[in-house]
Amino acid sequence: MYHYPCHVGVARLTRRQRIQEKILDTGPILLAVAAIIVGLFVAYNLLHYILFLLVTHPRDASKIGHRLNEFEQRQLAEWIPRADDGLKHDDENRTYDDVFGAYRDEQANYSTCIFPRAVFTCPYEAELALLKPTDGMRLLELGCGSGAAAYYLASRRNIEVVCVTNSAVQADICRRKCANFGTRIQVIVTDFDSLDLPSESFDAIYALESIGYTKDLDAWLSRCWRMLKPGGRLMIRSPGSLDHCRREQDYRNVSVFFDNWRYNFFGANLLVYKTRKLGFDPIRYRRLPFGAWGLTWNFIQHMVLWRYRLKMRTFMELESIIWRTSKGFVFGNAYNTVLATKPTEVSAKLDGISLAIQSSAARPEPFEPI
């Protein structure tokens, strides 16, 4: 009995030693796990920072957009959206507002654009860098969604933004979100194919994944040209393309997405081709392969939403479509940014003609003695 406490102490000491040994054994594992987590975090931020640098430094487009391949030509002829396509998404029994009314929270966007998600950047910071808005400018957003982009730009610069959407639900979200800006942000509910605003009334126009819903690409771009002031910028973001489509089967597989989603995948080559014909110069572009932009947090969020929350049929068929499509075409498919500028020479010539007329009218008639 006298030695019992010693045995207890020995037993307690043994348990402590065992715990310490376990900690020592699991220590390297915990360090390895922590190192992996930190490594993934660093890699994630590095990926987004690289994407941010690429998107904000587009390339000169002088080497692309001089001709369309066979499938781009057929796309323009065969993939023609109908008048009511913009109201339906993936299910003929659901309207646009049924899908997008409860799509995401008011601070989110409704596209898979390459928005940087690194800890040291903000969403739409790339748009700010590309559009270069300055105080007093007037911008037009075609397909504003929840108004997140307009909100960010207006919070950084003293500018006016006219937001266009065909969704009453999205318009209400945008108005609530941007109420503090007063008249600096206006919201118009209309189909931008029928939009008619004064000529040369905007310093910049931007469309984040909305151009694919237009029913007349040429008319859409022509209106942008007309509404832009000389020197104004047109920025278009568009996922997917047929730039490097080489097989009939690939073309047919991509058309399944158009049939389900009624969204046209205008690539950089096609957009540069069309904007160049209108007279935009200079034109810059950036194409990011799916292997890069498909790993962004914004895209992953949409995949989860489409599959598990919205149960989109398009996503359900994605696996079988990819299986039938050449992997080089799928994973090399690009996310496109095109930045086109309306030349100032257009107005310079008109100003010169006007100035010549004015000076001629103001010049006094030569004096002739009687």
Salt bridges, closest charged atoms under 4 A:
GLU70 OE2 - ARG74 NH1 3.31
GLU78 OE2 - ARG74 NE 3.27
ASP84 OD1 - ARG82 NE 3.97
ASP84 OD2 - LYS88 NZ 3.76
ASP85 OD1 - ARG82 NH2 3.44
ASP85 OD2 - ARG262 NE 3.00
ASP91 OD2 - ARG94 NE 3.96
GLU106 OE2 - ARG176 NH2 2.62
GLU127 OE2 - ARG237 NH1 2.67
GLU160 OE1 - ARG138 NE 3.48
ASP172 OD1 - ARG175 NH1 3.50
ASP191 OD2 - LYS215 NZ 2.84
ASP193 OD2 - LYS215 NZ 3.05
ASP193 OD1 - ARG223 NH2 3.59
ASP196 OD1 - ARG226 NH2 3.41
ASP203 OD2 - LYS229 NZ 3.54
ASP218 OD1 - LYS274 NZ 3.04
ASP243 OD2 - ARG287 NH1 2.33
GLU248 OE1 - ARG74 NH1 2.74
GLU248 OE2 - ARG252 NE 3.01
ASP250 OD1 - ARG247 NH2 2.90
ASP259 OD1 - ARG262 NH1 3.82
GLU319 OE2 - ARG307 NH1 3.03
